[in-house]
Amino acid sequence: MVYVITSACAKDELCVDGCPEEAISSGTVTVDGTTYDQFFIDPAKCSDCGSCEATCPETAIFAEDDLESDTKQFKAINAAFFKQ
């Protein structure tokens, strides 16, 4: 299981500073015609430690299994950022 950042991200760097795997990057990605400008978690680097979720002041980070139906697409959006 990995962690996923959703559109609620306000790019507060607390999650970046708290990630021991340096798995969080900032940037933009366009998926299905929508551009997302936020932080993203690399699923290949995420160690499932949860420190990013604990430090996120916007409650924008979730374990992939905890994503709600309206945020499930962010698992693919985070992965797409690292495939570009």
Secondary structure, DSSP 4 states (H G I P E B T S, - for coil): --EEE-TT----THHHHH-TT--EEEEEEEETTEEEEEEEE-TTT-----HHHHH-TT--EEEGGG--TTTTHHHHHHHHHHH-
